[in-house]
Each structure stands twice: as C-alpha cells, then as structure tokens.
Amino acid sequence: MQGKAFLANATPYCLFDDDIQSHNTEFLRGLDAGFFNYMTESHIMLLDDPMQWPLRDEAYSPVALRLAYRHSLETLA
C-alpha cells in the first residue's frame, strides 16, 4: 500500500493505493490531448472572427479558453 499526500486549496488529503504509479500512468495514457487542442482552436477562431459569435456575450470565448487551460493544468497537476 502506497500513500500520496497532497493539498487541495488548503485542505490536506492522502491517496492510498496498491500501485499509484501504474494507475497514474494508465490515467495519463487515457487522456485525449485533442480535446484541449479542439477547445483552443475553436475558441481562438471565434476571437479572430467576431462575425461567428452566436447571439451571446462576446466574453464567452476568452472565459472558455481560460477554463480549458485551467482544466488542463488541474488534470496534470
């Protein structure tokens, strides 16, 4: 049994597993990096061409880009 301590905000947690490293490797191999590429390309296209914006607030694309970036960092942290 292995333990891995980490903080989420200021709260300490500990993950216990028989083989943390192989489960982490399996998780990382299962990631589809294309998702983050798709998010980036589709929202950059909207930033470059305002005529493609749907009838919504023009701030959605920058926010979506920041969320996708933070999501990717959180996934890999």
Summary of the structure (lengths in Angstrom):
residues: 77
radius of gyration: 17.7
end to end distance: 22.0
largest distance: 56.1
contacts: 145
relative contact order: 0.11
helix: 61%
strand: 18%
